[in-house]
Each structure stands twice: as structure tokens, then as C-alpha cells.
């Protein structure tokens, strides 16, 4: 494939910050892709270049992009990686590279008369673990770095509900209904003026501690008999204070004490998944929690995000040390679709699950829905079932279901 035109521009994300949108053209076909940005970022993520600087970098490489013919996704992605020439993509920026690689995938899918999820599936050559559509993971209460109510005492970053139904349409309906009931409950409890939306459209309110938020979710699930389980993103690096010590609920605790807290919460509230339960360099503590759960035949997923950052070397270490059983996949952590798919392949070959995730600063781009279906992911995180940037991903899932049937 040879491009007849290539453009890059700055758009606003869901937080009103600048981000990038790329457009590629080839003959009668054209495709665009925009990239999100994370507020809570792992240390080992690909470098994010300031968007205005990215425009300048793009102009430097635009001629090279237009003059070359590309045979495949991997060919194009490797070309961009070689142009960048750094291990963390700090020359061109992981955000610039990702905008181009995602636009290329859409363009190539169109030229081959395929849906994007079909293109991803066929080109990834993965032996996918799940034949069902990915579970939506709704982030309905925001804490940690995503808090917008200053009176909130939530240390954990996300309090999620996960439908236990196979039909994606029903799952989204249940999620939306639960979200509405939760809003009513919180407004009655705290007052309308004290309930606001967090960065990912979950609710931010003056919760006094983490367990209060979990209890509210659990009570609503039981009261209305919703087919839902609770998930958590602890994002523990955010409340890690010093060697093997964390500050949680206003008190300092050791790594072992934090592990015991997780085990108690898992048993008390049937927690289905916990993401980033410990500091982003603590492979050993992740492994201890995973071992305890496996030994006691609990089904809880221990999801690595800041620990692994969609990075093959970090995942290799986590697999070797058994520091989890699932990895969160964020394409902008690594920078290209090809590298993303290689990380997924490594996870599957070692019996790990994969969960596709958005970022806190999102756009209307729904690429991750096709990615989640294309790789047969266990689940997809796209925030609360509210506001356009989050709903776009879930609604694309429904469209894929319609196309597939």
C-alpha cells in the first residue's frame, strides 16, 4: 500500500487537553485515528510527545511516509519504529506513532473490504482464548488520581461492575441501569451538589473510605438482583509511600497487611478482579497474592497494568515470577499495533488473560472495541456507561455483535 496523502492535526480529548488525530489516504480510501492520554501513567510507558511538537516531527517524516510502499501492518509499524530510533519512542513520540499505526490498520482493512476486528484477528494470527465477546468492565466510581470531589477519601482508583451475562446488549443495558440507580443512591446519600463525575465518568463523592464505596456497590447488586460482580483498580503506586509501605484509608500499612486487606475484600464481596494491587516494581508481592488466590482456588483475576505497561520485557518478567494471571493492554503504552499484538500473543501462550483498556483522557475513536474482539479479550475497560467518549466503545461492541450474527 502506498499513501496518496497523510495528515496530522490536534484535537481535544475528554478532559479538554490536546491530543493527536492522523489521517491517511490511499486512492479512494481514507481512514483516521486519534489517540488517548493517561493521567495515571506507568513509569515504563512509551514517551508522550507534546502534541504541538508532534506536528513538527510529523512534517519532518511526512515525505518519507509518502514515498514508501508498505506491504503489511508489521512493515509499516517497523518502519515507524526505525524512524524513531529510540527504545521508548522519545524521538517521534509514542502518541504520534500510534495515531499513524492505527490509521494504517483502518485503511488496510478498508482496502481489503474487511471490518477492522476481522483485519486484526486475521493479521494477529492469535489462538484466541475466548470465543465470546469481551465482558464490559464499567468504572462506576472514580477514586485515586481520577477523583474530582476534593472531599473524597478513596485511595483505589476504580470501583467497577462487571456483567455476568453473555449477551453484550443485555450487559450494556444492565450497566446503564445500574449506573442510573447508583447515581440516585449517591445523590440521596451525599446530596446532588456533592456527586460529580470523575475523569472516566464514574461518580466522585465524599466517600469516607474505600470499603464504603465497595459496600454501596455490593448492596445495590444484591438489592436489585443484578448479574454483576465487582472489580477494582487499586493503582497502588499512587498510594505507595516508601519501601513496602502504603498509606491507605489514612493509615500506613505494610505490604503484607495490604495483601490481607485484599484477601478479606475478595472473600467479603466476591471481588472478580483486582488491578495493580501493589507498587509498579514489586513483582514479588503481585506473585504472593496470585499464589494465595490460586492455592485457595479463588477465581479472581490479578491484572497487571503499571507493572507491565503492555511491554514484552516487563510481561516476560511477570510471567516468569507468576506475578498475575491477566494483563491490561493499552496500545499507547507501547506505541504500535504490531507490538501490542505481540504482547497479547505472549500472554496467551502463557495462559494469561488479556483485557483491553481505554485511557482517562479519551476521544470518540472506538478502535479498542475492534481490538478487544479481534484478539478475543477477556474484557474491555472503557469507563462508565455514560458520556460520548466512553459509550462510543461499548456501542461499537454492539455493532460488531450485529455484524457477526
CORMO-V922685 format. One record per pair of residues at least 24 apart in sequence whose C-alpha atoms are under 7 Angstrom apart, sorted by sequence separation. I is the first residue (numbers start at 1). GAP is how many residues later the second one is. D is the distance in Angstrom with one decimal. If there is no record, write none. Layout:
BEGIN
i->I gap->GAP d->D
i->I gap->GAP d->D
END
This chain:
BEGIN
i->2 gap->24 d->6.3
i->77 gap->24 d->6.2
i->137 gap->24 d->6.2
i->138 gap->24 d->6.3
i->301 gap->24 d->6.1
i->302 gap->24 d->6.1
i->303 gap->24 d->5.2
i->304 gap->24 d->6.0
i->309 gap->24 d->5.8
i->310 gap->24 d->5.9
i->354 gap->24 d->5.7
i->355 gap->24 d->4.8
i->356 gap->24 d->4.8
i->357 gap->24 d->4.6
i->358 gap->24 d->5.1
i->364 gap->24 d->7.0
i->369 gap->24 d->5.4
i->137 gap->25 d->4.9
i->301 gap->25 d->6.4
i->303 gap->25 d->6.4
i->329 gap->25 d->6.6
i->353 gap->25 d->6.1
i->355 gap->25 d->5.5
i->356 gap->25 d->6.2
i->357 gap->25 d->6.2
i->364 gap->25 d->4.8
i->368 gap->25 d->7.0
i->136 gap->26 d->6.3
i->280 gap->26 d->5.3
i->281 gap->26 d->6.2
i->326 gap->26 d->4.9
i->327 gap->26 d->6.4
i->328 gap->26 d->6.0
i->329 gap->26 d->5.9
i->330 gap->26 d->6.3
i->363 gap->26 d->5.5
i->366 gap->26 d->5.9
i->136 gap->27 d->7.0
i->273 gap->27 d->5.1
i->274 gap->27 d->6.3
i->275 gap->27 d->5.9
i->276 gap->27 d->6.3
i->280 gap->27 d->4.4
i->325 gap->27 d->4.9
i->326 gap->27 d->4.3
i->327 gap->27 d->5.1
i->328 gap->27 d->4.9
i->329 gap->27 d->4.8
i->330 gap->27 d->5.4
i->362 gap->27 d->6.1
i->366 gap->27 d->4.8
i->369 gap->27 d->6.2
i->135 gap->28 d->6.9
i->272 gap->28 d->4.7
i->273 gap->28 d->4.5
i->274 gap->28 d->5.2
i->275 gap->28 d->4.4
i->276 gap->28 d->5.5
i->325 gap->28 d->6.4
i->326 gap->28 d->5.6
i->327 gap->28 d->6.3
i->328 gap->28 d->5.9
i->329 gap->28 d->5.9
i->330 gap->28 d->6.7
i->364 gap->28 d->6.2
i->369 gap->28 d->5.8
i->271 gap->29 d->6.7
i->272 gap->29 d->6.3
i->273 gap->29 d->6.0
i->274 gap->29 d->6.1
i->275 gap->29 d->5.9
i->276 gap->29 d->6.1
i->328 gap->29 d->6.5
i->259 gap->30 d->6.5
i->275 gap->30 d->6.9
i->276 gap->30 d->6.6
i->310 gap->30 d->6.8
i->366 gap->30 d->6.6
i->20 gap->31 d->6.4
i->312 gap->31 d->5.4
i->19 gap->32 d->5.9
i->73 gap->32 d->6.7
i->311 gap->32 d->6.7
i->18 gap->33 d->6.5
i->290 gap->33 d->6.5
i->310 gap->33 d->6.4
i->287 gap->34 d->6.4
i->290 gap->34 d->5.6
i->57 gap->35 d->6.1
i->283 gap->35 d->6.4
i->287 gap->35 d->5.3
i->287 gap->36 d->3.8
i->138 gap->37 d->7.0
i->286 gap->37 d->4.7
i->287 gap->37 d->6.2
i->54 gap->38 d->6.8
i->283 gap->38 d->7.0
i->286 gap->38 d->6.2
i->140 gap->39 d->6.7
i->240 gap->39 d->6.3
i->284 gap->39 d->6.7
i->209 gap->40 d->5.6
i->231 gap->40 d->5.7
i->234 gap->40 d->6.9
i->235 gap->40 d->6.9
i->236 gap->40 d->6.0
i->283 gap->40 d->5.6
i->10 gap->41 d->6.7
i->47 gap->41 d->5.8
i->230 gap->41 d->5.1
i->231 gap->41 d->5.5
i->232 gap->41 d->6.2
i->233 gap->41 d->5.7
i->234 gap->41 d->5.9
i->235 gap->41 d->5.0
i->236 gap->41 d->5.5
i->237 gap->41 d->6.5
i->46 gap->42 d->5.0
i->47 gap->42 d->5.7
i->54 gap->42 d->6.3
i->229 gap->42 d->6.6
i->230 gap->42 d->5.9
i->231 gap->42 d->4.7
i->232 gap->42 d->4.8
i->233 gap->42 d->4.4
i->234 gap->42 d->5.7
i->235 gap->42 d->6.4
i->236 gap->42 d->4.9
i->237 gap->42 d->4.4
i->46 gap->43 d->6.0
i->47 gap->43 d->5.1
i->229 gap->43 d->6.1
i->231 gap->43 d->6.0
i->232 gap->43 d->6.2
i->233 gap->43 d->6.3
i->234 gap->43 d->5.3
i->236 gap->43 d->5.5
i->237 gap->43 d->5.9
i->49 gap->44 d->4.7
i->48 gap->45 d->5.2
i->47 gap->46 d->5.5
i->48 gap->46 d->5.6
i->49 gap->46 d->6.7
i->8 gap->47 d->6.7
i->47 gap->47 d->5.4
i->48 gap->47 d->5.6
i->149 gap->47 d->6.8
i->46 gap->48 d->5.3
i->148 gap->50 d->5.2
i->147 gap->51 d->5.5
i->218 gap->51 d->6.7
i->146 gap->52 d->5.6
i->152 gap->52 d->6.9
i->146 gap->53 d->5.1
i->152 gap->53 d->5.6
i->153 gap->53 d->6.8
i->154 gap->53 d->6.5
i->152 gap->54 d->4.1
i->153 gap->54 d->5.7
i->156 gap->54 d->6.7
i->149 gap->55 d->5.5
i->151 gap->55 d->4.7
i->152 gap->55 d->5.1
i->153 gap->55 d->5.3
i->154 gap->55 d->5.6
i->155 gap->55 d->6.6
i->142 gap->56 d->5.5
i->148 gap->56 d->6.0
i->149 gap->56 d->5.7
i->152 gap->56 d->6.7
i->153 gap->56 d->5.4
i->154 gap->56 d->5.2
i->147 gap->57 d->5.9
i->149 gap->57 d->6.7
i->35 gap->60 d->6.5
i->142 gap->60 d->5.1
i->5 gap->61 d->6.9
i->141 gap->61 d->4.4
i->142 gap->61 d->5.7
i->143 gap->61 d->6.9
i->4 gap->62 d->6.8
i->140 gap->62 d->4.1
i->141 gap->62 d->4.6
i->142 gap->62 d->5.5
i->165 gap->62 d->6.9
i->3 gap->63 d->5.5
i->139 gap->63 d->5.7
i->140 gap->63 d->6.1
i->141 gap->63 d->6.2
i->164 gap->63 d->5.4
i->2 gap->64 d->7.0
i->35 gap->64 d->5.8
i->163 gap->64 d->5.8
i->164 gap->64 d->5.6
i->34 gap->65 d->5.6
i->163 gap->65 d->4.4
i->2 gap->66 d->6.5
i->33 gap->66 d->5.6
i->162 gap->66 d->5.3
i->163 gap->66 d->6.5
i->2 gap->67 d->4.5
i->161 gap->67 d->6.0
i->162 gap->67 d->5.1
i->1 gap->68 d->5.4
i->2 gap->68 d->6.3
i->161 gap->68 d->5.6
i->162 gap->68 d->6.1
i->1 gap->69 d->5.0
i->33 gap->69 d->5.8
i->161 gap->69 d->4.7
i->162 gap->69 d->6.8
i->1 gap->70 d->6.0
i->33 gap->70 d->4.8
i->160 gap->70 d->5.6
i->161 gap->70 d->5.9
i->32 gap->71 d->5.0
i->160 gap->71 d->4.7
i->31 gap->72 d->5.6
i->159 gap->72 d->6.2
i->160 gap->72 d->5.9
i->159 gap->73 d->5.0
i->158 gap->74 d->5.6
i->159 gap->74 d->6.7
i->31 gap->75 d->5.8
i->158 gap->75 d->4.8
i->20 gap->76 d->6.9
i->31 gap->76 d->5.1
i->157 gap->76 d->5.6
i->158 gap->76 d->6.7
i->22 gap->77 d->5.4
i->30 gap->77 d->6.0
i->156 gap->77 d->6.3
i->157 gap->77 d->5.5
i->21 gap->78 d->6.1
i->22 gap->78 d->5.8
i->29 gap->78 d->6.6
i->156 gap->78 d->4.2
i->157 gap->78 d->5.9
i->20 gap->79 d->6.8
i->24 gap->79 d->6.3
i->156 gap->79 d->6.3
i->23 gap->80 d->6.4
i->24 gap->80 d->6.8
i->22 gap->81 d->6.5
i->29 gap->81 d->7.0
i->29 gap->82 d->6.8
i->155 gap->84 d->6.8
i->155 gap->93 d->6.3
i->155 gap->94 d->6.9
i->40 gap->105 d->6.4
i->200 gap->160 d->5.4
i->199 gap->161 d->5.9
i->201 gap->182 d->6.5
i->202 gap->182 d->5.4
i->200 gap->183 d->5.2
i->201 gap->183 d->5.4
i->200 gap->184 d->6.5
i->201 gap->185 d->6.5
i->201 gap->186 d->6.8
i->176 gap->209 d->5.6
i->175 gap->210 d->6.4
i->124 gap->217 d->6.2
i->126 gap->219 d->6.3
i->169 gap->229 d->6.3
i->168 gap->230 d->6.5
i->98 gap->234 d->6.4
i->101 gap->235 d->5.9
i->102 gap->235 d->6.8
i->101 gap->236 d->6.4
i->95 gap->237 d->6.4
i->98 gap->237 d->4.9
i->94 gap->238 d->6.5
i->97 gap->238 d->6.1
i->98 gap->238 d->5.2
i->134 gap->238 d->6.6
i->97 gap->239 d->6.7
i->134 gap->239 d->6.5
i->95 gap->240 d->6.7
i->133 gap->240 d->6.2
i->94 gap->241 d->4.6
i->134 gap->242 d->6.8
i->137 gap->242 d->6.6
i->133 gap->243 d->7.0
i->134 gap->243 d->5.4
i->135 gap->243 d->6.3
i->136 gap->243 d->5.7
i->137 gap->243 d->5.9
i->138 gap->243 d->6.6
i->134 gap->244 d->5.1
i->135 gap->244 d->4.2
i->136 gap->244 d->5.1
i->137 gap->244 d->4.9
i->138 gap->244 d->6.9
i->139 gap->244 d->4.8
i->140 gap->244 d->5.2
i->131 gap->245 d->6.3
i->134 gap->245 d->4.3
i->135 gap->245 d->6.1
i->136 gap->245 d->6.2
i->138 gap->245 d->5.4
i->139 gap->245 d->4.8
i->130 gap->246 d->5.0
i->134 gap->246 d->6.0
i->138 gap->246 d->4.9
i->128 gap->247 d->6.0
i->129 gap->247 d->6.2
i->130 gap->247 d->6.5
i->138 gap->247 d->6.5
i->128 gap->248 d->5.2
i->130 gap->248 d->6.6
i->126 gap->249 d->6.9
i->120 gap->251 d->6.7
i->117 gap->253 d->4.4
i->121 gap->253 d->4.4
i->116 gap->254 d->6.1
i->117 gap->254 d->6.1
i->120 gap->254 d->5.2
i->121 gap->254 d->5.9
i->117 gap->256 d->6.1
i->118 gap->256 d->6.2
i->117 gap->257 d->4.5
i->77 gap->259 d->6.2
i->77 gap->261 d->6.5
i->42 gap->264 d->4.5
i->45 gap->264 d->5.7
i->74 gap->264 d->5.7
i->44 gap->265 d->6.3
i->73 gap->265 d->6.9
i->42 gap->267 d->6.4
i->46 gap->287 d->5.2
i->45 gap->288 d->4.6
i->46 gap->288 d->5.3
i->45 gap->289 d->6.3
i->46 gap->289 d->6.4
i->38 gap->321 d->5.0
i->39 gap->321 d->6.1
i->37 gap->322 d->5.8
i->38 gap->322 d->5.3
i->36 gap->323 d->5.9
i->37 gap->323 d->6.6
i->38 gap->323 d->5.8
i->37 gap->324 d->4.9
i->36 gap->325 d->5.5
i->37 gap->325 d->6.7
i->36 gap->326 d->4.7
i->36 gap->327 d->6.1
i->35 gap->328 d->7.0
i->34 gap->329 d->6.8
i->34 gap->331 d->6.0
i->33 gap->332 d->6.6
i->15 gap->346 d->5.6
i->14 gap->347 d->5.3
i->13 gap->348 d->5.6
i->14 gap->348 d->5.2
i->13 gap->349 d->5.3
i->14 gap->349 d->6.1
i->13 gap->350 d->5.1
i->14 gap->375 d->6.8
END
